[in-house]
């Protein structure tokens, strides 16, 4: 009986101490989990992830991108006055005549040559320029070069004219004809800063109206998008193009015949019942001998260019 009382008594005495020890252990465990080594290890892992291999890779990638932009190399194209900027992706460029100025929001590249001279180039967007698309498309011959005198029909606001201005350089000349007064306003403003551009606000169908402004030229480039565009080129060639001079005409299929396929327009396969003659045949009849035809896809849908010579002698034509 005494033993049982002692055991019962001991339990009642010891039990509070056991509870206190249990609470102390629980508190210590919570402290260790929340604020002790486990927390520090977790923070260490987090810092390692944030500042370790992944972060370094991201930093290296950013540095590589910034250094990559400085590794652009500009090399001459096979056509004089045109260049290729080689970087992450190649781009067609021309040397900017007016340093520090963009014409249509195009990017500019500054390159230091071997002599330490800084030269600025302008990106040539083929989607906004049929002549640029012609060069990128792989045309075999490009008559426009340094020192050329060019008559540009359908100059619009001067996007392509500005690149032709770069191509021909200070020794060349570009007569830019545009009928729209709104577009001609932009063209005229641009010409104020480019002395080798002569803006002419006239109808290309009436070359006699600007015959006093234009001298004999080496090349006619036409982007007039009219059904009689071959005739327009021929009339201007009669007035201004030198014998054996070159012409480049951009042809839009639906401007010639909206009912015929573009392939028929360009290849001369128009149905006889439409009473249309292919543009190439029209040019040939006007003493404009075609030398090359090239599609402008995918840069300009349903467009092609025809490059040829005017009044070629028999020996030259053969």
C-alpha angles and dihedrals in degrees: 000000000000091000093052091050090049092050093048090047092049092053093053091049098044097042096074090051091052090051092050092050090048092052091048091052093048092050091048091050092050090049092050092049097045105035109006136074096318091058092047092049091050091050089047090054090047092051090047092054094044097044102023134076097327095050092046090051091052091048092048091050091053092048090048090053093050093046090044091061089058092053096070110133120198117208129178118263118229087255114074115248094025127096140187121227108211115202133111085331129010119249136186113243141172128209108261113241091194106047115217096020131107121196104200103009095280120157121257128215125204115205130180113220128211092275092056093253117143113227126187123214131189125221113243110217109209091198089064099038128053091197090053090049089050092056095044089045090066105255111185097221132030113185094187111094146133111326095011122146109222133189107206115197116196097021094170111184093337106262096137093027089064091056091046086052088055092047098052093041128198092318093055133072136216121200103199116197119194128164099194110088092205093056091039090059091063090042092053093048091052092048090058088071096038111061094190093066121085109192116209121188102203143108112273088216089069107052091162088073093065100029090112091058101047127067128197111302137202097218139023117205115191129191101158100131095213130137090240095045093127089056091047091054092047093051092050091045090055090054104038116006119101119233109276088014119147133248131195117195125185110213125200111199100219091050088064102038123354092193098054129075119255090243090057092049094051098039098044095247099129115145112256092230090068091061090222125137120210115257091239092057090048091054092047091053090053093058090261105130113204115227103173141009124200134177118231095210130160094021096051119022118230092001132126137169130226119203121193149135133261125231096351117188117241093252091051093045094055 
